[in-house]
Amino acid sequence: MYNNPFPSKYALTLLKIIQRSESLPLRDLDIRDIPVSKEFQELLEHLQSERQLVVKHGPVMMCHDIKAKPRKTNEMTADPLTIFFKHLSLKGMRVVDLFKRFDTGKRDHFYVTKQQFSDGVSSIQIPLTSGGVEIIIEKIETKGDSVDLVGLFKEEKAYRKKEVKLRTMKQSQQNSVPQKDGKKKK
């Protein structure tokens, strides 16, 4: 169902239908581009305690009115990896700093469990849902139930390279903006 344009209230309705339909063989639901309400999240946790159900959803809106628009719409539609790296940068951290928080017991080992990775992201309060963390895990290399941090290092390098390119482009655009007297700024 990924890339469906329905509003968050329909996501909650869909979850309620799943709750009522015990014989429904649905195990996976991908609505990761749809923000959900706190009520949705609570119902999902209840359902997951009763049955095997994996739901990838958008960010949880922290308001009671599920029709309300999220304040940061750019982060609602942004790639979870971009959000991840942006918030690491805002905290003055790199992937290697996050890796140091994982208690793997093996200092030369670059794999952590998916749960350790998810807990690490949560511990530094990066605003990602479990669905967003799952998307990151899907994008980087995994080995069974483990996340390959080398893959994450590669993604971080590509992200930083892209950010430098964007900053350079913005600076060159600002330098070529004409001033009031019609002359270009040098």
GUMI-955160 format. One record per residue (C-alpha): residue in one letter; x, y, z. Coordinates in Angstrom, 3 decimals, m for minus. Layout:
REM GUMI-955160
["A"; [X; Y; Z]]
...
REM end
This chain:
REM GUMI-955160
["M"; [0.000; 0.000; 0.000]]
["Y"; [3.052; 2.253; m0.046]]
["N"; [2.541; 5.690; m1.680]]
["N"; [m1.192; 5.854; m1.074]]
["P"; [m2.616; 9.352; m0.773]]
["F"; [m5.164; 8.692; 1.960]]
["P"; [m5.241; 10.733; 5.192]]
["S"; [m4.198; 9.493; 8.617]]
["K"; [m7.777; 8.965; 9.790]]
["Y"; [m8.113; 6.179; 7.209]]
["A"; [m5.008; 4.484; 8.597]]
["L"; [m6.736; 4.280; 11.979]]
["T"; [m9.933; 2.988; 10.336]]
["L"; [m7.919; 0.329; 8.518]]
["L"; [m6.327; m0.788; 11.783]]
["K"; [m9.767; m1.001; 13.440]]
["I"; [m10.968; m3.226; 10.584]]
["I"; [m7.953; m5.475; 11.094]]
["Q"; [m8.766; m5.618; 14.813]]
["R"; [m12.361; m6.714; 14.143]]
["S"; [m11.367; m9.274; 11.515]]
["E"; [m9.556; m11.925; 13.527]]
["S"; [m9.516; m14.346; 10.581]]
["L"; [m7.911; m11.812; 8.232]]
["P"; [m4.539; m13.308; 7.183]]
["L"; [m2.871; m9.895; 6.925]]
["R"; [0.610; m9.897; 8.484]]
["D"; [2.316; m6.880; 6.856]]
["L"; [0.988; m3.410; 6.165]]
["D"; [3.094; m0.711; 4.519]]
["I"; [1.672; 2.796; 4.946]]
["R"; [5.008; 4.453; 5.715]]
["D"; [4.172; 7.663; 3.897]]
["I"; [1.095; 8.295; 6.056]]
["P"; [1.382; 10.101; 9.407]]
["V"; [m0.585; 8.371; 12.143]]
["S"; [m2.180; 9.441; 15.405]]
["K"; [m1.217; 8.464; 18.930]]
["E"; [m4.470; 6.486; 19.022]]
["F"; [m3.275; 4.523; 15.970]]
["Q"; [0.030; 3.771; 17.687]]
["E"; [m1.700; 2.559; 20.871]]
["L"; [m4.084; 0.317; 18.915]]
["L"; [m1.186; m1.064; 16.881]]
["E"; [0.752; m1.953; 20.045]]
["H"; [m2.357; m3.712; 21.410]]
["L"; [m2.839; m5.676; 18.172]]
["Q"; [0.835; m6.636; 18.018]]
["S"; [0.586; m8.066; 21.536]]
["E"; [m2.222; m10.344; 20.306]]
["R"; [m1.035; m11.354; 16.838]]
["Q"; [1.845; m11.216; 14.412]]
["L"; [1.463; m7.920; 12.586]]
["V"; [4.180; m5.722; 11.105]]
["V"; [3.113; m2.198; 10.181]]
["K"; [5.408; 0.360; 8.609]]
["H"; [3.846; 3.767; 9.076]]
["G"; [4.740; 7.426; 8.911]]
["P"; [5.529; 9.631; 11.890]]
["V"; [3.235; 9.705; 14.894]]
["M"; [1.484; 13.064; 15.132]]
["M"; [1.550; 14.324; 18.680]]
["C"; [m1.875; 15.946; 18.585]]
["H"; [m5.330; 14.614; 19.264]]
["D"; [m6.853; 15.947; 16.074]]
["I"; [m5.673; 13.542; 13.404]]
["K"; [m6.819; 15.979; 10.723]]
["A"; [m4.268; 18.516; 11.922]]
["K"; [m1.338; 19.077; 9.639]]
["P"; [2.062; 18.288; 11.073]]
["R"; [4.230; 21.311; 11.784]]
["K"; [7.277; 20.070; 9.943]]
["T"; [5.913; 18.848; 6.633]]
["N"; [9.396; 18.588; 5.132]]
["E"; [10.315; 15.994; 7.767]]
["M"; [7.041; 14.162; 7.268]]
["T"; [7.952; 13.362; 3.676]]
["A"; [11.738; 13.250; 3.968]]
["D"; [13.741; 10.101; 3.610]]
["P"; [14.335; 8.536; 7.058]]
["L"; [18.077; 8.317; 6.350]]
["T"; [18.137; 12.062; 5.689]]
["I"; [16.291; 12.720; 8.955]]
["F"; [18.672; 10.347; 10.753]]
["F"; [21.843; 12.034; 9.478]]
["K"; [20.427; 15.540; 9.869]]
["H"; [19.630; 14.939; 13.527]]
["L"; [22.965; 13.239; 14.157]]
["S"; [24.635; 16.385; 12.764]]
["L"; [22.459; 18.657; 14.903]]
["K"; [23.603; 16.690; 17.946]]
["G"; [27.247; 16.959; 16.844]]
["M"; [27.425; 13.213; 16.303]]
["R"; [28.577; 10.841; 13.596]]
["V"; [27.633; 7.214; 13.000]]
["V"; [30.814; 6.153; 14.786]]
["D"; [29.652; 8.091; 17.888]]
["L"; [26.324; 6.257; 17.789]]
["F"; [28.152; 2.959; 17.346]]
["K"; [30.075; 3.599; 20.567]]
["R"; [26.732; 3.601; 22.413]]
["F"; [25.992; 0.034; 21.325]]
["D"; [27.070; m2.523; 23.866]]
["T"; [28.110; m5.320; 21.527]]
["G"; [30.915; m6.617; 23.722]]
["K"; [33.001; m6.932; 20.555]]
["R"; [34.891; m3.755; 19.761]]
["D"; [36.164; m4.956; 16.364]]
["H"; [32.752; m6.173; 15.218]]
["F"; [30.709; m3.928; 12.914]]
["Y"; [27.383; m5.687; 13.205]]
["V"; [24.678; m4.966; 15.762]]
["T"; [21.252; m6.515; 16.078]]
["K"; [18.313; m4.661; 14.599]]
["Q"; [17.018; m4.181; 18.135]]
["Q"; [20.348; m2.675; 19.306]]
["F"; [20.280; m0.315; 16.327]]
["S"; [16.670; 0.692; 17.011]]
["D"; [17.441; 1.218; 20.716]]
["G"; [20.490; 3.319; 19.808]]
["V"; [18.437; 5.575; 17.538]]
["S"; [15.810; 5.895; 20.246]]
["S"; [18.398; 6.665; 22.939]]
["I"; [19.501; 9.841; 21.187]]
["Q"; [15.918; 10.885; 20.461]]
["I"; [15.989; 11.026; 16.675]]
["P"; [12.388; 11.645; 15.584]]
["L"; [11.836; 8.428; 13.645]]
["T"; [9.054; 5.913; 13.970]]
["S"; [9.720; 2.196; 14.068]]
["G"; [8.705; 2.223; 10.401]]
["G"; [11.352; 4.861; 9.680]]
["V"; [14.009; 2.799; 11.452]]
["E"; [12.903; m0.247; 9.432]]
["I"; [13.310; 1.742; 6.206]]
["I"; [16.883; 2.634; 7.220]]
["I"; [17.602; m1.003; 8.017]]
["E"; [16.229; m2.016; 4.603]]
["K"; [18.482; 0.531; 2.848]]
["I"; [21.691; m0.536; 4.526]]
["E"; [23.176; m3.972; 4.412]]
["T"; [21.904; m6.531; 6.854]]
["K"; [23.094; m9.999; 7.673]]
["G"; [20.285; m12.047; 9.153]]
["D"; [19.086; m10.155; 12.219]]
["S"; [22.145; m7.877; 12.197]]
["V"; [22.707; m4.388; 10.834]]
["D"; [26.007; m3.769; 9.046]]
["L"; [27.368; m0.490; 10.347]]
["V"; [29.871; m0.269; 7.468]]
["G"; [26.868; 0.175; 5.167]]
["L"; [25.667; 2.982; 7.422]]
["F"; [29.125; 4.607; 7.312]]
["K"; [28.921; 4.563; 3.483]]
["E"; [25.469; 6.171; 3.573]]
["E"; [26.751; 8.833; 5.991]]
["K"; [29.651; 9.643; 3.646]]
["A"; [27.242; 10.010; 0.699]]
["Y"; [24.931; 12.209; 2.819]]
["R"; [27.770; 14.524; 3.905]]
["K"; [29.028; 14.783; 0.324]]
["K"; [25.523; 15.744; m0.842]]
["E"; [25.205; 18.349; 1.948]]
["V"; [28.536; 19.963; 0.992]]
["K"; [27.390; 20.116; m2.631]]
["L"; [24.072; 21.736; m1.636]]
["R"; [25.834; 24.314; 0.579]]
["T"; [28.251; 25.140; m2.221]]
["M"; [25.378; 25.614; m4.670]]
["K"; [23.500; 27.875; m2.213]]
["Q"; [26.597; 29.991; m1.616]]
["S"; [27.243; 30.416; m5.331]]
["Q"; [23.583; 31.382; m5.882]]
["Q"; [23.778; 33.951; m3.075]]
["N"; [26.953; 35.397; m4.536]]
["S"; [25.345; 35.834; m7.954]]
["V"; [22.227; 37.657; m6.682]]
["P"; [22.065; 41.205; m8.120]]
["Q"; [22.173; 44.020; m5.582]]
["K"; [19.786; 47.034; m5.604]]
["D"; [22.086; 49.025; m7.891]]
["G"; [21.875; 46.253; m10.517]]
["K"; [25.429; 45.013; m10.002]]
["K"; [26.128; 41.450; m9.013]]
["K"; [27.464; 40.767; m5.575]]
["K"; [31.056; 39.500; m5.677]]
REM end
